[in-house]
Amino acid sequence: MKTKKVVAAFLTLVMVLGSSAAIFAKDWSGQQSFSDVETSHWAHGYVENLKARNIIGGYPDGTFRPDNLLKRSHTAKMIALAAVLNHENKTADFSDVPKDSEFTAYIAALVDAGAVQGFTDGTFRPRNDIKRSHAAKIITKAFGLEIGTLEVNFLDLPSDPVLANAINVLASNGIVKGYDNGNYFRPDDYTNRAQFAKMLCIAIAVAS
């Protein structure tokens, strides 16, 4: 039985890497779209990939700010675009998301996909930083991902079963690995823009 699990995990990893190879086949080493993501940066390929897909555009000063924590509004836009969700002419129904906000349509698309619900007070809190567990949930729901066959052994899964399942889905598909030899996911930590770029790129590969 143990041998079968190892084989299954290996085959899943091969499929993930195969999909990733198709997604990342282009050599990005000669391209630098953002002044603060040099070709030597560990996330360079992921960032360039998202830029080429028009999923990210960076800031007016030509930076991407990879170490900045990711806002919930930016998360919504990036995921909606990456998952190719229909967002045209949509408007989010949250008290703190203006109808004319550049993010309202993307947030509304995620609501329609069942990927976000907002908070009990009727807010979305677009300016808040996104927690790793919440990012995992939105990615899982938006892409319609299901549990994979890679073994997951996180010791700090949240008590919320929806969040816990989303984290397991991402990890079992090779989208996230965790910390401390893969034993901890740190669900309440916030994710930065470079880390999220990697998660999103691999999610695209897995869903393709």
Solvent accessible surface area in square Angstrom, and as a share of the most:
residue,aa,sasa,rsa
1,M,168,0.75
2,K,162,0.69
3,T,99,0.58
4,K,145,0.61
5,K,131,0.56
6,V,90,0.52
7,V,74,0.43
8,A,37,0.28
9,A,23,0.18
10,F,119,0.50
11,L,97,0.48
12,T,10,0.06
13,L,75,0.37
14,V,70,0.40
15,M,128,0.57
16,V,11,0.07
17,L,105,0.52
18,G,41,0.39
19,S,33,0.21
20,S,15,0.09
21,A,62,0.48
22,A,80,0.62
23,I,28,0.14
24,F,51,0.21
25,A,82,0.63
26,K,116,0.49
27,D,107,0.56
28,W,24,0.08
29,S,72,0.46
30,G,82,0.79
31,Q,64,0.29
32,Q,84,0.37
33,S,42,0.27
34,F,6,0.02
35,S,75,0.48
36,D,48,0.25
37,V,0,0.00
38,E,99,0.44
39,T,68,0.39
40,S,98,0.63
41,H,47,0.21
42,W,141,0.50
43,A,0,0.00
44,H,9,0.04
45,G,26,0.25
46,Y,48,0.18
47,V,0,0.00
48,E,0,0.00
49,N,4,0.02
50,L,0,0.00
51,K,66,0.28
52,A,60,0.46
53,R,101,0.37
54,N,123,0.63
55,I,9,0.05
56,I,16,0.08
57,G,56,0.54
58,G,31,0.30
59,Y,55,0.21
60,P,143,0.90
61,D,90,0.47
62,G,33,0.31
63,T,24,0.14
64,F,0,0.00
65,R,83,0.30
66,P,10,0.06
67,D,110,0.57
68,N,70,0.36
69,L,79,0.39
70,L,0,0.00
71,K,77,0.33
72,R,17,0.06
73,S,8,0.05
74,H,49,0.22
75,T,0,0.00
76,A,0,0.00
77,K,58,0.25
78,M,9,0.04
79,I,0,0.00
80,A,0,0.00
81,L,47,0.24
82,A,10,0.08
83,A,20,0.15
84,V,131,0.75
85,L,35,0.17
86,N,105,0.54
87,H,38,0.17
88,E,116,0.52
89,N,156,0.80
90,K,54,0.23
91,T,72,0.42
92,A,1,0.01
93,D,127,0.66
94,F,24,0.10
95,S,98,0.64
96,D,47,0.25
97,V,5,0.03
98,P,80,0.50
99,K,126,0.54
100,D,131,0.68
101,S,26,0.17
102,E,115,0.51
103,F,32,0.13
104,T,11,0.06
105,A,20,0.15
106,Y,31,0.12
107,I,0,0.00
108,A,8,0.06
109,A,3,0.02
110,L,0,0.00
111,V,59,0.34
112,D,99,0.51
113,A,42,0.33
114,G,42,0.40
115,A,0,0.00
116,V,8,0.05
117,Q,146,0.65
118,G,26,0.25
119,F,60,0.25
120,T,152,0.89
121,D,90,0.46
122,G,37,0.35
123,T,23,0.14
124,F,1,0.00
125,R,88,0.32
126,P,22,0.14
127,R,206,0.75
128,N,72,0.37
129,D,36,0.19
130,I,1,0.00
131,K,63,0.27
132,R,15,0.05
133,S,2,0.01
134,H,49,0.22
135,A,0,0.00
136,A,0,0.00
137,K,36,0.15
138,I,7,0.03
139,I,0,0.00
140,T,9,0.05
141,K,92,0.39
142,A,10,0.08
143,F,34,0.14
144,G,56,0.54
145,L,21,0.10
146,E,138,0.62
147,I,106,0.54
148,G,21,0.20
149,T,78,0.45
150,L,33,0.16
151,E,137,0.61
152,V,40,0.23
153,N,84,0.43
154,F,20,0.08
155,L,124,0.62
156,D,39,0.20
157,L,63,0.31
158,P,30,0.19
159,S,118,0.76
160,D,61,0.32
161,P,104,0.66
162,V,69,0.39
163,L,22,0.11
164,A,17,0.13
165,N,83,0.43
166,A,3,0.02
167,I,0,0.00
168,N,37,0.19
169,V,3,0.02
170,L,0,0.00
171,A,12,0.09
172,S,2,0.01
173,N,16,0.08
174,G,16,0.15
175,I,4,0.02
176,V,13,0.08
177,K,156,0.66
178,G,25,0.24
179,Y,65,0.25
180,D,83,0.43
181,N,155,0.80
182,G,24,0.23
183,N,53,0.27
184,Y,82,0.31
185,F,0,0.00
186,R,96,0.35
187,P,13,0.08
188,D,95,0.49
189,D,61,0.32
190,Y,101,0.38
191,T,0,0.00
192,N,26,0.13
193,R,13,0.05
194,A,1,0.01
195,Q,55,0.25
196,F,0,0.00
197,A,0,0.00
198,K,60,0.25
199,M,9,0.04
200,L,0,0.00
201,C,0,0.00
202,I,17,0.09
203,A,0,0.00
204,I,13,0.07
205,A,0,0.00
206,V,35,0.20
207,A,48,0.38
208,S,106,0.68
